[in-house]
Each structure stands twice: as C-alpha cells, then as structure tokens.
C-alpha cells in the first residue's frame, strides 16, 4: 500500500511539473506572438526605474497619463497610486494585456487598459504620454503626435527619440553612467 501511495504521489508531482512547463510554454508562445504582431518585445521596467521616470514627469493630480504599449501596466498603476493621475494604457499583445488586467485587479487600481492599436486612437485628450517603443514605431508615432496632441502635452520616450521633434531635454535613468536615456518633448 505504501508503494502505491508513493507512486501516486510521484505521478501527481510529475503531472504538476508537466502542467507548469506547459504553462510556461504557453506564456512564452503568447509573448512571441505578441512580438510578431507589434514588432516590439514585452519589457517590464524595474520599480526603481518606474519611480525615477515618474519623478521626472512632474505629474499633477488629475492629469491624464497615457502609456503607449503599456505592457503589464505597472508604470500606470504606480503613477495612479502615487500621483493621483488618470491613467490609460494601450497594448496589442494579448499576454501583456492579460497581465495588465491581473495587476490592476490585484492592486485595486482604476487604470484603464485597452487591447487596441494606439495608432487608431485619437490621443488629443492626453496631458502626458509615455512610450518605450522601437525606432521603427517611433517614426510613425512622431507624425501622429504632431497632428493630434494638444499644445502643452509632455511626451517621455525611453531609449529612442521621436524623429523630427526638437528635444526639450534628455535625462538618464543612470545619470552617473549616462545610461537609460529619457527623451522629453513638449508640444
């Protein structure tokens, strides 16, 4: 009888291991599919970097902060909680969108996330825009923002500049080593 229970337990553990590995496989498959659709990989920022960027933004209570390609929404959730701003994110990757929804529920945030292409959304309501996108997307985004955003809108881009926009200034996540460029613009 002891051997049967032991074997049953071993089978159960093997089943759990298989289930875990299969779940990881599905998760990374969906991340890959998200990358193939968006042409931008999912990259989560550290809490430390999130707080540095939010401090740079000098957000005012009630402003509308939009994150283009919001990933897991940690950035927006932190902004909402700390600065009392209205936060809205757009994401094309289903995996990242689901992670966003889970994070919003767990942290009881009011952040709004949409599984939509931000190129199809009018962004004129934005007070502050954040993006961490690749250069192939930034060129197209540059033209969209020139046409749509209102005067005074601040734009913060991590790592890659907006072509044909004069920089307001460039800051760094790591000022000492000049790493982690933040390009700051204002219309």
Backbone as a printed PyTorch tensor [residue, N CA C, xyz], in Angstrom:
tensor([[[  0.8340,  -1.1890,   0.0000],
         [  0.0000,   0.0000,   0.0000],
         [  0.8760,   1.2500,   0.0000]],

        [[  1.9880,   1.2230,   0.7700],
         [  2.9000,   2.3580,   0.8340],
         [  3.5040,   2.6740,  -0.5210]],

        [[  3.8100,   1.6250,  -1.2920],
         [  4.3860,   1.8210,  -2.6130],
         [  3.3740,   2.4420,  -3.5730]],

        [[  2.1080,   2.0800,  -3.4520],
         [  1.0560,   2.6230,  -4.3130],
         [  0.8810,   4.1130,  -4.0300]],

        [[  0.8460,   4.4770,  -2.7520],
         [  0.7150,   5.8910,  -2.3900],
         [  1.9400,   6.6540,  -2.8780]],

        [[  3.1020,   6.0940,  -2.7200],
         [  4.3300,   6.7460,  -3.1700],
         [  4.3080,   6.9450,  -4.6750]],

        [[  3.8950,   5.9210,  -5.4160],
         [  3.8400,   6.0430,  -6.8720],
         [  2.7700,   7.0530,  -7.2850]],

        [[  1.6450,   7.0420,  -6.6060],
         [  0.5850,   8.0120,  -6.9050],
         [  1.0920,   9.4310,  -6.6670]],

        [[  1.8100,   9.6080,  -5.5720],
         [  2.3590,  10.9190,  -5.2460],
         [  3.3810,  11.3540,  -6.3060]],

        [[  4.2160,  10.4340,  -6.7370],
         [  5.2090,  10.7290,  -7.7690],
         [  4.5210,  11.1030,  -9.0820]],

        [[  3.4660,  10.3720,  -9.4450],
         [  2.7070,  10.7010, -10.6510],
         [  2.0750,  12.0880, -10.5350]],

        [[  1.5800,  12.3850,  -9.3470],
         [  0.9840,  13.7040,  -9.1180],
         [  2.0210,  14.8080,  -9.2850]],

        [[  3.1980,  14.6070,  -8.7220],
         [  4.2810,  15.5880,  -8.8580],
         [  4.7090,  15.7420, -10.3260]],

        [[  4.7940,  14.6320, -11.0220],
         [  5.1390,  14.6940, -12.4490],
         [  4.0690,  15.4530, -13.2440]],

        [[  2.8250,  15.2380, -12.8940],
         [  1.7310,  15.9550, -13.5470],
         [  1.8520,  17.4660, -13.2940]],

        [[  2.1380,  17.8350, -12.0400],
         [  2.3150,  19.2580, -11.7130],
         [  3.4960,  19.8600, -12.4670]],

        [[  4.5690,  19.1140, -12.5690],
         [  5.7370,  19.5800, -13.3170],
         [  5.3860,  19.7800, -14.7870]],

        [[  4.7020,  18.8070, -15.3640],
         [  4.2740,  18.9180, -16.7600],
         [  3.3630,  20.1300, -16.9520]],

        [[  2.4110,  20.3210, -16.0460],
         [  1.4700,  21.4350, -16.1240],
         [  2.2130,  22.7720, -16.0380]],

        [[  3.1900,  22.8480, -15.1610],
         [  3.9910,  24.0720, -15.0150],
         [  4.7730,  24.3610, -16.2900]],

        [[  5.4200,  23.3460, -16.8160],
         [  6.2060,  23.5310, -18.0440],
         [  5.3130,  23.9060, -19.2260]],

        [[  4.1640,  23.2820, -19.3160],
         [  3.2230,  23.5980, -20.3890],
         [  2.7200,  25.0400, -20.2560]],

        [[  2.4570,  25.4760, -19.0270],
         [  2.0190,  26.8580, -18.7880],
         [  3.0940,  27.8490, -19.2090]],

        [[  4.3390,  27.5550, -18.8680],
         [  5.4470,  28.4120, -19.2880],
         [  5.5680,  28.4480, -20.8120]],

        [[  5.4170,  27.2980, -21.4230],
         [  5.4590,  27.2230, -22.8870],
         [  4.3780,  28.1150, -23.4980]],

        [[  3.1580,  28.0220, -22.9860],
         [  2.0630,  28.8480, -23.4970],
         [  2.3370,  30.3320, -23.2780]],

        [[  2.8180,  30.6840, -22.0850],
         [  3.1110,  32.0760, -21.7670],
         [  4.1240,  32.6530, -22.7610]],

        [[  5.2360,  31.9550, -22.9650],
         [  6.2700,  32.4650, -23.8710],
         [  5.8350,  32.4020, -25.3340]],

        [[  4.9840,  31.4690, -25.6730],
         [  4.4420,  31.4250, -27.0380],
         [  3.5880,  32.6580, -27.2950]],

        [[  2.7470,  33.0170, -26.3180],
         [  1.9230,  34.2140, -26.4810],
         [  2.7740,  35.4780, -26.5070]],

        [[  3.8540,  35.5170, -25.7340],
         [  4.7670,  36.6640, -25.8000],
         [  5.3840,  36.7700, -27.1910]],

        [[  5.7790,  35.6450, -27.7500],
         [  6.3590,  35.6360, -29.0920],
         [  5.3380,  36.0980, -30.1260]],

        [[  4.1240,  35.6030, -30.0190],
         [  3.0660,  36.0290, -30.9480],
         [  2.8240,  37.5300, -30.8050]],

        [[  2.8160,  38.0230, -29.5610],
         [  2.6600,  39.4580, -29.3190],
         [  3.7630,  40.2520, -29.9910]],

        [[  4.9890,  39.7550, -29.9050],
         [  6.1160,  40.4310, -30.5580],
         [  5.9390,  40.4340, -32.0750]],

        [[  5.5200,  39.3140, -32.6240],
         [  5.3420,  39.2340, -34.0780],
         [  4.2540,  40.1970, -34.5650]],

        [[  3.2440,  40.4190, -33.7430],
         [  2.1650,  41.3410, -34.1130],
         [  2.6200,  42.7880, -33.9540]],

        [[  3.2340,  43.1080, -32.8180],
         [  3.5550,  44.5020, -32.5020],
         [  4.9200,  44.9490, -33.0030]],

        [[  5.8190,  44.0140, -33.2420],
         [  7.2110,  44.2990, -33.6130],
         [  7.9820,  44.9690, -32.4780]],

        [[  7.4370,  44.8880, -31.2690],
         [  8.0810,  45.4370, -30.0810],
         [  8.0000,  44.3820, -28.9930]],

        [[  9.1340,  44.0010, -28.3930],
         [  9.0850,  42.9710, -27.3510],
         [  8.5090,  43.5120, -26.0490]],

        [[  7.9760,  42.6250, -25.2400],
         [  7.4740,  42.9860, -23.9180],
         [  8.6650,  43.1230, -22.9820]],

        [[  8.8220,  44.3000, -22.4000],
         [  9.8970,  44.5510, -21.4470],
         [  9.2910,  45.2310, -20.2350]],

        [[  9.4530,  44.6360, -19.0810],
         [  8.9270,  45.2140, -17.8520],
         [ 10.0090,  46.0640, -17.1930]],

        [[  9.6480,  47.2610, -16.7670],
         [ 10.5920,  48.1440, -16.0870],
         [ 10.6990,  47.7710, -14.6160]],

        [[ 11.8540,  48.0240, -14.0250],
         [ 12.0130,  47.7980, -12.5890],
         [ 11.2540,  48.8850, -11.8230]],

        [[ 10.8830,  48.5910, -10.6010],
         [ 10.1940,  49.5870,  -9.7580],
         [ 11.0580,  50.8390,  -9.6040]],

        [[ 12.3360,  50.6260,  -9.4600],
         [ 13.2750,  51.7450,  -9.2950],
         [ 13.2190,  52.6720, -10.5150]],

        [[ 13.2580,  52.0910, -11.7060],
         [ 13.2000,  52.8930, -12.9360],
         [ 11.8380,  53.5650, -13.0980]],

        [[ 10.7820,  52.8550, -12.7500],
         [  9.4360,  53.4360, -12.8230],
         [  9.3730,  54.6930, -11.9650]],

        [[  9.8670,  54.6130, -10.7390],
         [  9.8060,  55.7630,  -9.8350],
         [ 10.6790,  56.9120, -10.3250]],

        [[ 11.8250,  56.6000, -10.9170],
         [ 12.6860,  57.6630, -11.4650],
         [ 11.9810,  58.3980, -12.6060]],

        [[ 11.3730,  57.6410, -13.5020],
         [ 10.6880,  58.2600, -14.6480],
         [  9.4950,  59.0840, -14.1700]],

        [[  8.7170,  58.5400, -13.2550],
         [  7.5600,  59.2720, -12.7470],
         [  7.9820,  60.5760, -12.0660]],

        [[  9.0870,  60.5380, -11.3590],
         [  9.5920,  61.7600, -10.7200],
         [  9.9750,  62.7930, -11.7800]],

        [[ 10.5990,  62.3390, -12.8720],
         [ 10.9750,  63.2360, -13.9710],
         [  9.7550,  63.9080, -14.6030]],

        [[  8.6270,  63.1860, -14.5990],
         [  7.4230,  63.6830, -15.2720],
         [  6.7620,  64.8570, -14.5580]],

        [[  7.0400,  64.9980, -13.2690],
         [  6.4530,  66.0970, -12.5040],
         [  4.9300,  66.1440, -12.7090]],

        [[  4.2810,  65.0170, -12.4870],
         [  2.8410,  64.8810, -12.7160],
         [  2.0280,  65.6940, -11.7130]],

        [[  0.9030,  66.2060, -12.2060],
         [ -0.0210,  66.9660, -11.3650],
         [ -1.3050,  66.1580, -11.1960]],

        [[ -1.8710,  66.2100, -10.0160],
         [ -3.1160,  65.4870,  -9.7420],
         [ -4.1730,  65.8320, -10.7900]],

        [[ -4.8270,  64.7850, -11.3020],
         [ -5.8980,  64.9670, -12.2730],
         [ -5.4550,  64.9280, -13.7310]],

        [[ -4.1480,  64.9890, -13.9830],
         [ -3.6760,  64.9150, -15.3670],
         [ -3.9790,  63.5350, -15.9480]],

        [[ -4.0040,  63.4720, -17.2780],
         [ -4.2290,  62.1970, -17.9660],
         [ -2.8800,  61.7090, -18.4960]],

        [[ -2.4270,  60.5650, -17.9690],
         [ -1.1810,  59.9270, -18.3870],
         [ -1.5220,  58.7280, -19.2550]],

        [[ -0.9740,  58.7060, -20.4660],
         [ -1.2230,  57.6150, -21.4040],
         [  0.0930,  56.8820, -21.6580]],

        [[  0.0460,  55.5580, -21.5920],
         [  1.2090,  54.7160, -21.8750],
         [  0.9240,  53.9480, -23.1660]],

        [[  1.7410,  54.1860, -24.1720],
         [  1.5780,  53.5420, -25.4710],
         [  2.4110,  52.2630, -25.4970]],

        [[  1.7500,  51.1220, -25.4760],
         [  2.4350,  49.8400, -25.3460],
         [  2.7220,  49.6080, -23.8800]],

        [[  1.6640,  49.5580, -23.0700],
         [  1.7810,  49.6150, -21.6110],
         [  2.2620,  48.3280, -20.9440]],

        [[  2.4250,  47.2440, -21.7000],
         [  2.9420,  46.0100, -21.1020],
         [  2.0930,  45.5210, -19.9560]],

        [[  2.6950,  45.3500, -18.7800],
         [  1.9800,  44.8070, -17.6190],
         [  1.2970,  45.8920, -16.7750]],

        [[  1.3760,  47.1310, -17.1970],
         [  0.7210,  48.2990, -16.5680],
         [  1.2870,  48.7110, -15.2230]],

        [[  2.4020,  48.1530, -14.8060],
         [  2.9980,  48.5410, -13.5280],
         [  3.2840,  50.0480, -13.4810]],

        [[  3.7500,  50.5840, -14.6080],
         [  4.0730,  52.0130, -14.7050],
         [  2.8250,  52.8590, -14.4160]],

        [[  1.7200,  52.5120, -15.0610],
         [  0.4760,  53.2720, -14.8990],
         [ -0.0990,  53.1200, -13.4940]],

        [[ -0.0430,  51.9300, -12.9620],
         [ -0.5760,  51.6790, -11.6170],
         [  0.1870,  52.4970, -10.5800]],

        [[  1.5060,  52.5180, -10.6990],
         [  2.3280,  53.3120,  -9.7700],
         [  2.0080,  54.7960,  -9.8930]],

        [[  1.8430,  55.2770, -11.1270],
         [  1.5270,  56.6960, -11.3480],
         [  0.1830,  57.0530, -10.7220]],

        [[ -0.8040,  56.1890, -10.9390],
         [ -2.1410,  56.4330, -10.3810],
         [ -2.0950,  56.4910,  -8.8650]],

        [[ -1.4310,  55.5220,  -8.2620],
         [ -1.4040,  55.4280,  -6.8000],
         [ -0.6320,  56.5850,  -6.1680]],

        [[  0.5200,  56.9260,  -6.7360],
         [  1.3990,  57.9120,  -6.1080],
         [  1.0200,  59.3570,  -6.4430]],

        [[  0.5600,  59.5940,  -7.6910],
         [  0.3520,  60.9710,  -8.1300],
         [ -1.1130,  61.3380,  -8.3690]],

        [[ -2.0200,  60.3960,  -8.1720],
         [ -3.4640,  60.6590,  -8.3280],
         [ -3.8000,  61.1990,  -9.7180]],

        [[ -3.1990,  60.5830, -10.7460],
         [ -3.4910,  60.9570, -12.1290],
         [ -4.4050,  59.9010, -12.7420]],

        [[ -5.1060,  60.2960, -13.8010],
         [ -5.9230,  59.3430, -14.5480],
         [ -4.9810,  58.6150, -15.4980]],

        [[ -5.0100,  57.2930, -15.4880],
         [ -4.0500,  56.5100, -16.2780],
         [ -4.7590,  55.6200, -17.2950]],

        [[ -4.2330,  55.6700, -18.5090],
         [ -4.8120,  54.8980, -19.6210],
         [ -3.6660,  54.2490, -20.3900]],

        [[ -3.8360,  52.9740, -20.7200],
         [ -2.8060,  52.2640, -21.4670],
         [ -3.3770,  51.5440, -22.6680]],

        [[ -2.5340,  51.4170, -23.6800],
         [ -2.8820,  50.6750, -24.8880],
         [ -1.8480,  49.5790, -25.0970]],

        [[ -2.3330,  48.3890, -25.4380],
         [ -1.4570,  47.2320, -25.6200],
         [ -2.0220,  46.3510, -26.7160]],

        [[ -1.1370,  45.8000, -27.5500],
         [ -1.5500,  44.8840, -28.6170],
         [ -1.3020,  43.4160, -28.2790]],

        [[ -0.3640,  43.1650, -27.3840],
         [ -0.0510,  41.7900, -27.0110],
         [ -1.0900,  41.2610, -26.0270]],

        [[ -1.7520,  40.1720, -26.3880],
         [ -2.7760,  39.5870, -25.5240],
         [ -2.1870,  39.1610, -24.1780]],

        [[ -0.9890,  38.5940, -24.1830],
         [ -0.3570,  38.1530, -22.9390],
         [ -0.1150,  39.3300, -22.0040]],

        [[  0.4690,  40.4040, -22.5310],
         [  0.7190,  41.5900, -21.7100],
         [ -0.5930,  42.2100, -21.2390]],

        [[ -1.5950,  42.2220, -22.0970],
         [ -2.9060,  42.7620, -21.7370],
         [ -3.5080,  41.9820, -20.5630]],

        [[ -3.4260,  40.6570, -20.6130],
         [ -3.9500,  39.8280, -19.5210],
         [ -3.1650,  40.0900, -18.2310]],

        [[ -1.8420,  40.2000, -18.3310],
         [ -1.0250,  40.5360, -17.1540],
         [ -1.4480,  41.8860, -16.5820]],

        [[ -1.7340,  42.8410, -17.4690],
         [ -2.2010,  44.1640, -17.0380],
         [ -3.4810,  44.0540, -16.2380]],

        [[ -4.4340,  43.3430, -16.7960],
         [ -5.7260,  43.1950, -16.1220],
         [ -5.5660,  42.5470, -14.7450]],

        [[ -4.7080,  41.5410, -14.6570],
         [ -4.4570,  40.8680, -13.3730],
         [ -3.8270,  41.8510, -12.3810]],

        [[ -2.8130,  42.6070, -12.8360],
         [ -2.1570,  43.5880, -11.9590],
         [ -3.1350,  44.6450, -11.4630]],

        [[ -3.9970,  45.1190, -12.3550],
         [ -4.9850,  46.1350, -11.9840],
         [ -5.9480,  45.5930, -10.9260]],

        [[ -6.3990,  44.3600, -11.1190],
         [ -7.2970,  43.7420, -10.1360],
         [ -6.6080,  43.5420,  -8.7870]],

        [[ -5.3950,  43.0020,  -8.8120],
         [ -4.6710,  42.7220,  -7.5710],
         [ -4.3440,  43.9930,  -6.7930]],

        [[ -4.0610,  45.0680,  -7.5100],
         [ -3.6760,  46.3210,  -6.8400],
         [ -4.8510,  47.2800,  -6.6840]],

        [[ -6.0410,  46.8200,  -7.0800],
         [ -7.2710,  47.6110,  -6.9430],
         [ -7.1020,  48.9990,  -7.5510]],

        [[ -6.5460,  49.0380,  -8.7400],
         [ -6.3010,  50.3020,  -9.4310],
         [ -7.4800,  50.6640, -10.3320]],

        [[ -7.5380,  51.9260, -10.7050],
         [ -8.5810,  52.4080, -11.6110],
         [ -8.0520,  52.5660, -13.0370]],

        [[ -6.8280,  52.1860, -13.2560],
         [ -6.1900,  52.2770, -14.5650],
         [ -7.0490,  51.5990, -15.6240]],

        [[ -7.1880,  52.2590, -16.7550],
         [ -7.9410,  51.7060, -17.8920],
         [ -6.9440,  51.1930, -18.9250]],

        [[ -7.1310,  49.9460, -19.3490],
         [ -6.2620,  49.3210, -20.3420],
         [ -7.1190,  48.8650, -21.5070]],

        [[ -6.6300,  49.1210, -22.7070],
         [ -7.3650,  48.7230, -23.9050],
         [ -6.4880,  47.8470, -24.7860]],

        [[ -7.0590,  46.7700, -25.2670],
         [ -6.3840,  45.8790, -26.2130],
         [ -6.6490,  46.4600, -27.6000]],

        [[ -5.9360,  47.5430, -27.8970],
         [ -6.1550,  48.2830, -29.1360],
         [ -4.8430,  48.8370, -29.6660]],

        [[ -4.8400,  49.1040, -30.9530],
         [ -3.7250,  49.7410, -31.6270],
         [ -3.8100,  51.2430, -31.3760]],

        [[ -2.8370,  51.8060, -30.6740],
         [ -2.9060,  53.2360, -30.3500],
         [ -2.8230,  54.1220, -31.5890]],

        [[ -2.4040,  53.5730, -32.7200],
         [ -2.4090,  54.3580, -33.9550],
         [ -3.8340,  54.6220, -34.4420]],

        [[ -4.7830,  53.8650, -33.9130],
         [ -6.1890,  54.0280, -34.3080],
         [ -6.9880,  54.8190, -33.2750]],

        [[ -6.3050,  55.3800, -32.2850],
         [ -6.9480,  56.1270, -31.2040],
         [ -6.5150,  57.5860, -31.2950]],

        [[ -7.4430,  58.4930, -31.0970],
         [ -7.1060,  59.9150, -31.0450],
         [ -6.5520,  60.2100, -29.6500]],

        [[ -5.3390,  60.7080, -29.5810],
         [ -4.6590,  60.9350, -28.3070],
         [ -4.7070,  62.3940, -27.8580]],

        [[ -5.5990,  63.1820, -28.4330],
         [ -5.6580,  64.6150, -28.1330],
         [ -6.0330,  64.9070, -26.6750]],

        [[ -6.6000,  63.9610, -25.9770],
         [ -7.0030,  64.1380, -24.5820],
         [ -5.8360,  64.0160, -23.6060]],

        [[ -4.6850,  63.5710, -24.0700],
         [ -3.5350,  63.2680, -23.2090],
         [ -2.8480,  64.5350, -22.6960]],

        [[ -2.4780,  64.5150, -21.4130],
         [ -1.6380,  65.5840, -20.8570],
         [ -0.1760,  65.1590, -20.8750]],

        [[  0.0420,  63.8630, -20.6150],
         [  1.3910,  63.2900, -20.5880],
         [  1.3350,  61.9450, -21.2950]],

        [[  2.3250,  61.6950, -22.1560],
         [  2.4030,  60.4190, -22.8830],
         [  3.7490,  59.7870, -22.5820]],

        [[  3.7210,  58.4800, -22.2880],
         [  4.9510,  57.7190, -22.0760],
         [  5.0060,  56.5940, -23.0950]],

        [[  6.1970,  56.3580, -23.6260],
         [  6.3680,  55.2190, -24.5300],
         [  7.7770,  54.6440, -24.4080]],

        [[  7.8580,  53.3520, -24.6140],
         [  9.1230,  52.6190, -24.6630],
         [  8.9870,  51.7010, -25.8680]],

        [[  9.1920,  52.2840, -27.0390],
         [  8.9500,  51.6030, -28.3040],
         [ 10.2150,  51.6120, -29.1560]],

        [[ 10.2660,  50.7640, -30.1470],
         [ 11.4290,  50.6690, -31.0310],
         [ 11.4030,  51.7530, -32.1040]],

        [[ 12.5770,  52.0490, -32.6920],
         [ 12.6650,  53.1150, -33.7040],
         [ 11.7060,  52.9500, -34.8890]],

        [[ 11.4440,  51.7160, -35.3010],
         [ 10.5340,  51.5210, -36.4380],
         [  9.1240,  52.0160, -36.1220]],

        [[  8.7350,  52.0310, -34.8660],
         [  7.4260,  52.5200, -34.4570],
         [  7.4840,  54.0290, -34.1870]],

        [[  8.6140,  54.5000, -33.6910],
         [  8.7430,  55.9060, -33.3000],
         [  8.5770,  56.8640, -34.4810]],

        [[  9.0480,  56.4880, -35.6520],
         [  8.9220,  57.3680, -36.8240],
         [  7.4480,  57.6170, -37.1420]],

        [[  6.6710,  56.5700, -37.1430],
         [  5.2370,  56.6960, -37.4180],
         [  4.5200,  57.4390, -36.2820]],

        [[  4.9260,  57.1650, -35.0570],
         [  4.3300,  57.8220, -33.8940],
         [  4.6000,  59.3210, -33.9140]],

        [[  5.7790,  59.6980, -34.3460],
         [  6.1520,  61.1110, -34.4140],
         [  5.1380,  61.9170, -35.2240]],

        [[  4.7940,  61.4150, -36.3860],
         [  3.8230,  62.1110, -37.2530],
         [  2.4360,  62.1620, -36.5970]],

        [[  2.0310,  61.0810, -35.9930],
         [  0.7190,  61.0180, -35.3350],
         [  0.6320,  62.0600, -34.2160]],

        [[  1.6530,  62.1190, -33.3740],
         [  1.6240,  63.0360, -32.2370],
         [  1.6470,  64.4940, -32.6960]],

        [[  2.3980,  64.7890, -33.7540],
         [  2.4290,  66.1620, -34.2880],
         [  1.0350,  66.6280, -34.6780]],

        [[  0.2580,  65.7300, -35.2470],
         [ -1.0870,  66.0690, -35.7200],
         [ -2.1190,  66.1130, -34.5970]],

        [[ -1.9670,  65.2680, -33.5800],
         [ -3.0530,  65.0470, -32.6250],
         [ -2.9320,  65.7230, -31.2640]],

        [[ -1.7610,  65.7120, -30.6790],
         [ -1.7040,  66.1550, -29.2820],
         [ -1.8640,  67.6660, -29.1650]],

        [[ -2.4320,  68.0560, -28.0340],
         [ -2.6830,  69.4770, -27.7960],
         [ -1.4010,  70.1740, -27.3390]],

        [[ -1.3990,  71.4740, -27.4910],
         [ -0.2760,  72.2770, -27.0260],
         [ -0.1130,  72.0790, -25.5220]],

        [[  1.1100,  71.8770, -25.0860],
         [  1.3940,  71.6560, -23.6720],
         [  1.5640,  70.1950, -23.2990]],

        [[  1.1560,  69.2840, -24.1760],
         [  1.3020,  67.8520, -23.8890],
         [  2.7810,  67.5040, -23.7670]],

        [[  3.1220,  66.7890, -22.6870],
         [  4.5050,  66.3370, -22.4820],
         [  4.6190,  64.8930, -22.9600]],

        [[  5.7290,  64.5870, -23.6290],
         [  5.9740,  63.2370, -24.1490],
         [  7.3160,  62.7610, -23.6050]],

        [[  7.2980,  61.5640, -23.0170],
         [  8.5070,  60.9570, -22.4720],
         [  8.7450,  59.6460, -23.2010]],

        [[  9.9010,  59.5350, -23.8290],
         [ 10.2330,  58.3250, -24.5650],
         [ 11.4980,  57.7070, -23.9780]],

        [[ 11.3830,  56.4600, -23.5560],
         [ 12.5280,  55.7450, -23.0020],
         [ 13.3240,  55.1040, -24.1280]],

        [[ 14.6020,  55.4090, -24.1850],
         [ 15.5870,  54.7740, -25.0660],
         [ 15.6440,  55.3130, -26.4950]],

        [[ 14.5080,  55.6240, -27.1040],
         [ 14.5280,  56.0220, -28.5170],
         [ 13.8280,  57.3620, -28.7210]],

        [[ 14.4450,  58.2390, -29.5360],
         [ 13.8650,  59.5740, -29.7590],
         [ 12.7050,  59.5510, -30.7600]],

        [[ 11.9330,  60.6040, -30.7120],
         [ 10.9060,  60.8500, -31.7300],
         [ 11.5870,  61.5960, -32.8680]],

        [[ 11.6300,  61.0160, -34.0610],
         [ 12.2750,  61.7150, -35.1810],
         [ 11.5750,  63.0440, -35.4760]],

        [[ 12.3620,  64.0320, -35.8400],
         [ 11.8600,  65.3450, -36.2490],
         [ 11.1360,  66.1090, -35.1440]],

        [[ 11.4400,  65.8300, -33.9050],
         [ 10.9310,  66.6180, -32.7860],
         [ 12.1310,  67.2400, -32.0840]],

        [[ 12.0830,  68.5310, -31.8070],
         [ 13.1900,  69.1160, -31.0370],
         [ 13.1000,  68.6520, -29.5830]],

        [[ 14.2170,  68.2080, -29.0390],
         [ 14.2210,  67.7400, -27.6460],
         [ 14.0320,  68.9090, -26.7000]],

        [[ 13.1500,  68.7110, -25.7650],
         [ 13.0420,  69.6410, -24.6490],
         [ 14.3070,  69.4310, -23.8120]],

        [[ 14.5610,  68.1530, -23.5030],
         [ 15.7950,  67.7680, -22.8140],
         [ 15.9400,  66.2500, -22.8140]],

        [[ 17.1430,  65.8010, -22.4430],
         [ 17.4260,  64.3700, -22.3050],
         [ 17.9090,  64.1430, -20.8780]],

        [[ 17.2620,  63.2040, -20.1980],
         [ 17.6840,  62.7950, -18.8630],
         [ 18.0750,  61.3250, -18.9230]],

        [[ 18.6880,  60.8320, -17.8490],
         [ 19.1450,  59.4440, -17.8020],
         [ 18.6350,  58.7570, -16.5410]],

        [[ 18.2830,  57.4890, -16.6820],
         [ 17.9120,  56.6970, -15.5100],
         [ 19.1280,  56.5060, -14.6090]],

        [[ 20.2900,  56.3690, -15.2360],
         [ 21.5570,  56.2700, -14.5180],
         [ 22.4030,  57.4690, -14.9440]],

        [[ 22.2220,  58.5710, -14.2320],
         [ 22.8790,  59.8380, -14.5880],
         [ 24.4090,  59.7160, -14.5580]],

        [[ 24.9230,  58.9900, -13.5790],
         [ 26.3750,  58.8570, -13.4000],
         [ 27.0260,  58.1950, -14.6250]],

        [[ 26.4260,  57.1170, -15.1220],
         [ 26.9940,  56.3760, -16.2550],
         [ 26.3420,  56.7190, -17.5940]],

        [[ 25.4310,  57.6940, -17.5760],
         [ 24.7330,  58.1410, -18.7990],
         [ 24.0650,  56.9690, -19.5230]],

        [[ 23.3020,  56.1750, -18.7590],
         [ 22.5700,  55.0370, -19.3290],
         [ 21.0770,  55.2140, -19.0880]],

        [[ 20.2720,  54.6470, -20.0030],
         [ 18.8290,  54.7200, -19.8740],
         [ 18.3010,  56.0930, -20.2460]],

        [[ 18.4860,  56.4940, -21.4980],
         [ 18.0510,  57.8170, -21.9540],
         [ 16.5340,  57.9670, -21.9000]],

        [[ 16.1220,  59.1240, -21.4240],
         [ 14.7200,  59.5280, -21.4610],
         [ 14.6570,  60.7930, -22.3030]],

        [[ 13.9960,  60.7100, -23.4520],
         [ 13.8290,  61.8550, -24.3280],
         [ 12.5320,  62.5580, -23.9260]],

        [[ 12.6280,  63.8430, -23.6540],
         [ 11.4660,  64.6020, -23.1790],
         [ 11.1240,  65.6800, -24.1900]],

        [[  9.8360,  65.7170, -24.5440],
         [  9.3360,  66.6780, -25.5300],
         [  8.0940,  67.3560, -24.9650]],

        [[  7.8140,  68.5380, -25.5100],
         [  6.5530,  69.2020, -25.1930],
         [  6.0650,  69.9090, -26.4370]],

        [[  4.7880,  69.7090, -26.7280],
         [  4.2260,  70.3510, -27.9210],
         [  3.8470,  71.7730, -27.5930]]])
